[in-house]
Amino acid sequence: MNIATITAVYFVGAGGIGMSALIRYFLSKGKQVAGYDKTPSDLTAQLNREGAVIHYEDNISLIPNAFKDPAQTLVVYTPAVPESHTELTYFRQNGFEIMKRARVLGEITNCSRGLCVAGTHGKTTTSSMLAHLLKQSHVDCNAFLGGILKNYDSNLMLSDKSDLTVIEADEFDRSFHWLTPYMAVITAADPDHLDIYGTAEAYRESFEHFTSLIRPDGCLIMKKGINVTPRLKEGVKLYTYSAADGGDFHAEHILIGNGEIFFDFVGPDIRIDNIQLGVPVKVNIENGVAAIALAWLNGVTPEEIKAGMASFAGPKRRFDFHLKKANIVLIDDYAHHPAELAASIQSVKELYAGRKVTGIFQPHLYTRTRDFAPDFAASLSLLDELILLDIYPAREEPIPGVTSEIIFDAVTIPAKKLIRKSELLDLVEKEADTFEVVLMVGAGDIDRLIEPVKQILDKRS
C-alpha cells in the first residue's frame, strides 16, 4: 500500500506518544484519522480537537464507516496492544493493510535525511534539543519526537524547506531497525526490555544492528565508553562524545550554581564558549553535547547554537519543574530505568545541594521490576527519603511474587515508605510541611498526580 495515496488511517493505541506524532502527521496531510485507546488523556483530548476521532472502548461497532474500506484504510498499531484486541483482530480478518508504528515512521522518513537518536535513556531530551536547535536556526527540520516539546507544544515538526528529519529511534520491539539513518546518536545501551530481548547480549546486538543501517555518507556519534561495537558501512564516520570525559565532542569549564549551568562545547575544529543550558540539570550537559554535535555537523552556526540551547524549554515530563519556590520545589521526570533514575536523582541533589530530596517513584512493568529490582533499589538509595508506589502494569499481567516490595526491601535508606498510589495524596497532605525538594518519577500514570500534589504543596506558607 502506498501511504501517500490512502485516504484514511486508523490507529490502535492512539494515545501513545509516538503514535500521536504520526496522527498529527497524517492530519497535516489531509487524511481522515480515527482510532482507539484504552484510556482518555489530555493528549487524546487534544488530538480529538485537532481532528482525530478517538474512542476508548474496544468495540468494532465504534469504528467509523469511513475506516471500513480495506482498499483506502491503513491500520497502524503499537506492540503495546495485546494480540487478542478485538478491533485489531477485525482488521486482520478482513484484509486490511496493518503496519506497526515503527514501520510507518520508517516509510515516511526514508526519503529524507534522518537524524536518529537512540539509547536506553536520554534519547527524548537529546532529540528534542536537536530538533529545537535546527528549527530555530536557518537550517530548519522535520521531527518525530517521543515527548511534547514545551517550546512548540507538540511532538511533531514539519518543514517545507528542509529534508532533515529528527527521529527518536525507539529500541522497544526492535522498532528502530525500520529506520535508515543519515546520522545517528547512541546515548546509552544499558540493558532494558528484557521481556522482548531475553538477554543483555541480544539487547546490545540490536544497537549494533542499528549502526549497520546508517547511510554510507553519514556518521555515528556514540557516547564514549558504552558497550556497543559499531558495524558501520564503509564511508560512515564514527565520533565519540561525553559530558566531561573527553571524546571527539565534549564539554569543558562546566559551571553549576544558582540554578544555572554553563559550559564550553569542544569538538573537531570547533569550540563554542559559555553555552547556557535552558533546562539546568547536570545530565543535560551530556545530552546537550550530543545535540550540539549533530546540529553543528548539519550547518547550525555557533551563534544559533548558543541561542537555541539557552531558549530550550525541554520536553514535558523530562525534568519538568512544577514548583520552584524558596521553600519547596516539585520536579516531574519520566525516568523508569535504574541508570536514568540514578542520573535524575544525582542531578537534583547537585542542583539543590544541602536540601532534603524526597523521591516518589512508580515502578513501570512487572518484568522490568523483576529484572532490575536490585539496581532500582541502589538508585533509590541515593535519595534522602523515598515514597514507593505500586507497579504500573501497562501491557503486562501480574507476575507471582513481583511487587514493589522486592525493591523496597533492598533500599538502604531508613526514610522510606511503601504505599498504594491511592494513598499518596493523603500522605502528601499530612506531611506537606516536611518536604523540601520533591522528585516524582516513573513512566506510568504517576503524571496524573502531579497537579494535585502541586496544589497541596503550593498551599505551604
SULKANOR-V419913 format. One record per backbone hydrogen bond with DSSP energy under -1.0 kcal/mol. CO is the residue of the C=O (numbers start at 0). NH is the residue of the N-H. If there is no record, write none. Layout:
CO|NH + CO|NH
//
This chain:
1|4 + 6|31 + 7|73 + 8|33 + 9|75 + 10|35 + 11|77 + 12|15 + 15|19 + 16|20 + 17|21 + 18|22 + 19|23 + 20|24 + 21|25 + 22|26 + 23|27 + 25|30 + 26|29 + 31|8 + 32|52 + 33|10 + 34|54 + 35|12 + 35|13 + 40|44 + 41|45 + 42|46 + 43|47 + 44|48 + 45|49 + 46|51 + 47|50 + 52|34 + 54|36 + 56|58 + 58|61 + 59|62 + 63|66 + 64|67 + 68|71 + 68|72 + 71|6 + 71|7 + 73|9 + 74|98 + 75|11 + 76|100 + 77|80 + 81|84 + 84|88 + 85|89 + 86|90 + 87|91 + 88|92 + 90|95 + 96|74 + 98|76 + 99|103 + 100|104 + 101|105 + 102|106 + 103|107 + 104|108 + 105|109 + 108|111 + 111|113 + 112|164 + 113|181 + 113|182 + 114|166 + 115|184 + 116|168 + 117|186 + 121|125 + 122|126 + 123|127 + 124|128 + 125|129 + 126|130 + 127|131 + 128|132 + 129|133 + 130|134 + 131|135 + 133|136 + 133|139 + 141|165 + 142|156 + 143|167 + 147|315 + 148|151 + 148|152 + 148|153 + 153|148 + 154|144 + 156|142 + 162|112 + 163|141 + 164|114 + 165|143 + 166|116 + 169|175 + 170|173 + 171|174 + 173|176 + 174|177 + 175|178 + 180|214 + 181|218 + 182|115 + 183|220 + 184|117 + 185|222 + 187|119 + 192|195 + 192|196 + 193|197 + 196|198 + 198|202 + 199|203 + 200|204 + 201|205 + 202|206 + 203|207 + 204|208 + 205|209 + 206|210 + 209|212 + 210|213 + 214|217 + 217|236 + 218|183 + 219|238 + 220|185 + 221|240 + 222|225 + 225|227 + 232|235 + 236|219 + 238|221 + 239|248 + 240|223 + 242|250 + 248|241 + 249|265 + 251|263 + 254|261 + 256|259 + 259|256 + 260|276 + 261|254 + 262|274 + 263|251 + 264|271 + 265|249 + 266|269 + 269|266 + 271|264 + 274|262 + 278|280 + 280|283 + 281|284 + 282|286 + 283|287 + 284|288 + 285|289 + 286|290 + 287|291 + 288|292 + 289|293 + 290|294 + 291|295 + 292|296 + 294|299 + 295|298 + 300|304 + 301|305 + 302|306 + 303|307 + 304|308 + 305|309 + 306|310 + 308|277 + 313|149 + 314|317 + 316|333 + 319|331 + 322|329 + 327|324 + 328|437 + 329|321 + 329|322 + 330|439 + 331|319 + 332|441 + 336|340 + 337|341 + 338|342 + 339|343 + 340|344 + 341|345 + 342|346 + 343|347 + 344|348 + 345|349 + 346|350 + 347|351 + 351|354 + 355|436 + 356|383 + 356|384 + 357|438 + 358|386 + 359|440 + 360|388 + 362|391 + 364|368 + 365|369 + 366|370 + 367|371 + 371|375 + 372|376 + 373|377 + 374|378 + 375|379 + 376|380 + 378|381 + 379|382 + 384|358 + 385|416 + 386|360 + 387|418 + 391|364 + 392|395 + 398|401 + 402|405 + 403|406 + 403|407 + 404|408 + 406|409 + 407|410 + 413|415 + 414|385 + 416|387 + 419|422 + 420|423 + 422|426 + 423|427 + 424|428 + 425|429 + 426|430 + 430|433 + 431|434 + 435|328 + 436|357 + 437|330 + 438|359 + 439|332 + 440|361 + 444|447 + 445|448 + 448|452 + 449|453 + 450|454 + 451|455 + 452|456 + 453|457 + 456|459
//
